[in-house]
Amino acid sequence: MPKMKTKRGAAKRFEVRASGSIKRGQAFKRHILTKKTTKSKRQLRGSAGVHGSDTASVKAMMPFA
């Protein structure tokens, strides 16, 4: 049986909190910002949690987190 490995792309994108929930960065904040309103860009600041339906798949990608 080969070793279990962490998906490195997932490890760079997600962080498991102490409570067990998973933190992710906000999307849509990288480029094409001129057409977005100041309000929408401001609300994309900070981090968000992974939705409950996606939590199992993210945890499967990071077995040691």
C-alpha positions as CSV (number, residue, x, y, z in Angstrom):
1,M,0.0,0.0,0.0
2,P,1.5,3.3,-1.0
3,K,1.7,6.2,1.4
4,M,-1.2,8.7,1.6
5,K,-0.2,12.0,0.3
6,T,-1.7,15.5,0.8
7,K,-2.9,17.2,-2.4
8,R,-0.5,20.1,-2.4
9,G,-2.8,22.4,-4.3
10,A,-5.5,21.9,-1.6
11,A,-2.9,22.4,1.2
12,K,-2.0,25.8,-0.3
13,R,-5.7,26.9,-0.6
14,F,-7.3,25.6,2.6
15,E,-6.6,25.8,6.3
16,V,-8.3,23.7,9.0
17,R,-9.4,25.7,12.0
18,A,-9.1,24.5,15.6
19,S,-12.9,23.8,15.6
20,G,-12.5,21.5,12.6
21,S,-14.1,23.9,10.0
22,I,-12.1,24.8,6.9
23,K,-11.1,28.3,6.0
24,R,-10.7,29.4,2.3
25,G,-9.9,32.6,0.5
26,Q,-12.4,34.6,-1.4
27,A,-12.7,34.2,-5.2
28,F,-13.1,36.9,-7.8
29,K,-10.6,39.3,-6.3
30,R,-7.5,38.7,-8.6
31,H,-8.1,40.6,-11.8
32,I,-10.7,42.4,-13.9
33,L,-11.4,44.6,-10.9
34,T,-12.2,47.8,-12.8
35,K,-15.7,46.8,-13.6
36,K,-16.5,45.6,-10.1
37,T,-17.9,48.1,-7.7
38,T,-16.0,49.3,-4.6
39,K,-18.7,47.7,-2.4
40,S,-18.3,44.3,-4.0
41,K,-14.5,44.4,-3.8
42,R,-14.7,45.4,-0.1
43,Q,-17.1,42.5,0.7
44,L,-14.6,40.1,-0.9
45,R,-11.9,40.9,1.7
46,G,-10.9,38.4,4.3
47,S,-11.6,34.7,4.3
48,A,-14.7,32.5,4.3
49,G,-15.6,29.1,5.4
50,V,-15.9,26.1,3.1
51,H,-19.6,25.1,2.6
52,G,-20.7,22.0,4.5
53,S,-21.4,20.0,1.4
54,D,-17.8,20.5,0.3
55,T,-16.1,19.8,3.6
56,A,-15.8,16.1,3.2
57,S,-14.0,16.3,-0.2
58,V,-11.6,19.0,1.1
59,K,-10.8,16.8,4.1
60,A,-10.2,13.8,1.9
61,M,-7.6,15.9,-0.1
62,M,-5.8,16.8,3.2
63,P,-5.7,13.5,5.2
64,F,-3.2,14.8,7.8
65,A,-4.7,18.3,8.5
